[in-house]
């Protein structure tokens, strides 16, 4: 790159020139070329922020957007017009860089945080030395002018664009403790609706042009939608800090001070809302809190005021304790499981933690759901038409020796088997071992149903034989049904006769 100019993406911070970093100010003053974006009216907010650091004799490249919020007759629509604009802008900057001139591209906030500079970076960084200078983000500025911390301790902060659909915004807002929603302007109505749906409208603040002389801060519920510009955001600051500020105790209260709470463990069925029972739907709608594995919580329709507590896949005990503690303080809590909660799912985990003393006295109810085995069987016929055994191949919670012994017993008893958790990224050998155990008792021609993502967008149902079963084609999203000696498979239909001769 000898002889070529250097490209700098310089973050200017939120608007106050004094919040620019020392490095950003120095680079702006040293640059041969200063580039900045503007709308067609020609005024550039970025240039106005950087103006105290500009010097005489510098070249300026004004990158004027061909379209902002208005329509366009470009054949590729808005996206096509903007893509062409970025290509042309990059070409203009490349001409300066090829001539050996250093170019600073000004960017409000931080260049890599919804910043306009990133589109130049992706087009030029492979050909020129390109460096990004971070800046104070609008989110940090909003928190500072509001005078409240964003997050503390173990709280989660979520950054969201206001351009998401209101239901998706509501779901994500309900899943987090603190949040910032950017890109308001015309999206303000949807954002307000989403905050109300998530039960957090009264906790949200509106911050406009943070750190500018014309900054505006007020409760979001009081804002006139017609008065909202693009340079504004919605902020849900630290709820723990807000609780202390309002004089509310941050720690949970003892169970004796509240009554009436309960935990309802709800089966969601194997996939979307079509598999949900009416009873489960009613319980989910009535719950004040929804607790569960993240992807399962995401399947629950959002209700105004309902709090959601999503967590990872291997923290069943912690989830159960959290639900019981919420209920012990008087809340109505729904713990969600895929399929049926009583089959390798959260019902056992909740009852186990209740027996261990958590949430003493809390009422626990179980609401059944369509099982994965039932769903898979329905896709091919009636392979579970006679006696069958349900078995998990996961050895995370029980030794493989026990699994193998049970497989051998079920095989000897000539039971149809529904095999849950057949494989994962870390468990790659168990299914092959299980197949070999069953082949001691079953013919290689025994039908095997391999059902993946039943009811989901990637549903795939295959009928193979025990002898040809390939473990490499099975993952954690699969369920297997292995037939008995009486199970029949013809033309893709699999069934086990009810009579046993």
Secondary structure by P-SEA (a helix, b strand, c coil): cccbbbbbbccccccccccccaaaaaaaaaccbbbbccccccccaaaaaacccccccbbbbbbccccccccccccccaaaaaaaaaaaaaaaaaaaaaabbbbbbbbcccccccccaaaaaaacccccbbbbbbcccaaaaaaaaaccccccccbbbbbbbccccaaaaaaaaaacccccccccccaaaaaaaaaaaacccccbbbbcccccccccccccccccccccccccccccccaaaaaaaacccccccccccccbbbbbbccccccccccccaaaaaaaaacccccccaaaaaaccccccbbbbbbccccaaaaaaaaaaaaaaccbbbbbbcccccccccaaaaaaaaaacccccbbbbbbbcccaaaaaaaacccccccbbbbbbcccccccaaaaaaaaaaaaaabbbbbcccccccccccaaaaaaaaaaaccccccbbbbbccccccbbbbbbbcccccccccccccbbbbbbcccccccccbbbbbcccc
